[in-house]
Amino acid sequence: MKESQRIKWEKQLKQGKRYHILVRGVLGWGLPLAFLYTLVMTSWNGQRLTLDGEFYVNLLTALVLFPAAGIWYGAWTWKILKMKLEQGRR
């Protein structure tokens, strides 16, 4: 493991689990995916991007589900981060 990578991971570890889950999981993964999903599904269904009721329902649904899944994603990446850091210390 490179020293710079180890320092970066240790810095993330010091920020704490909650911070990691919020920033990396909910804000960094869940929200962008919610917007991307809404745009892709709107175009996939052959609709134009109009801000009508159906678009808002899809967006609201995605803004609930994907950040909730981001909590799981953040917890999962936290576990991986800790494992990699412990392996690098050996």
C-alpha positions in Angstrom: 0.0 0.0 0.0 1.3 3.4 -0.9 1.9 5.8 2.0 -0.2 8.5 0.4 -3.1 6.1 0.0 -2.8 5.0 3.7 -2.8 8.6 4.9 -5.9 9.3 2.8 -7.7 6.3 4.2 -6.7 7.1 7.8 -8.1 10.7 7.3 -11.4 9.2 6.1 -11.4 6.9 9.1 -10.9 9.8 11.5 -13.9 11.6 10.1 -16.1 8.8 11.4 -18.6 6.3 10.2 -21.6 8.6 10.2 -19.8 11.2 8.2 -18.6 8.6 5.7 -22.1 7.1 5.3 -23.6 10.6 4.8 -21.0 12.0 2.5 -20.0 9.0 0.5 -23.2 7.0 0.6 -26.1 9.4 0.7 -24.7 12.5 -0.9 -22.1 11.0 -3.1 -23.9 7.9 -4.3 -27.6 8.1 -3.5 -28.5 11.6 -4.7 -26.6 11.6 -8.0 -28.0 8.2 -8.8 -31.5 9.4 -8.0 -31.2 12.2 -10.5 -29.5 10.1 -13.1 -32.2 7.3 -12.7 -35.0 9.9 -13.1 -33.5 11.3 -16.3 -32.7 7.9 -17.8 -36.2 6.5 -17.0 -37.9 9.6 -18.4 -36.0 9.2 -21.7 -36.4 5.4 -21.7 -40.1 5.7 -21.5 -40.1 7.9 -24.6 -41.1 11.0 -22.8 -39.7 14.4 -23.3 -38.2 16.0 -20.2 -41.2 18.0 -19.1 -41.7 19.0 -15.5 -45.1 17.4 -15.2 -46.7 15.4 -12.4 -45.3 12.0 -13.5 -41.7 13.4 -13.6 -42.0 14.7 -10.1 -43.5 11.5 -8.8 -40.6 9.6 -10.3 -38.1 12.1 -8.9 -39.6 12.0 -5.5 -39.6 8.2 -5.4 -36.0 8.1 -6.5 -35.0 10.8 -4.0 -36.3 8.5 -1.2 -35.1 5.1 -2.4 -31.6 5.9 -3.7 -30.4 7.9 -0.7 -31.8 5.1 1.6 -29.8 2.6 -0.4 -26.9 5.1 -0.1 -26.9 4.4 3.6 -26.2 0.7 2.9 -23.6 1.6 0.3 -21.8 3.9 2.7 -21.8 1.3 5.5 -20.5 -1.3 3.0 -17.7 1.0 1.8 -16.8 1.9 5.4 -16.4 -1.8 6.1 -14.1 -2.2 3.1 -12.1 0.9 4.0 -11.4 -0.5 7.5 -10.4 -3.9 6.1 -8.0 -2.4 3.6 -6.5 -0.2 6.2 -6.0 -3.1 8.6 -4.4 -5.1 5.8 -2.1 -2.3 4.9 -0.9 -2.0 8.5 0.2 -5.6 8.5 
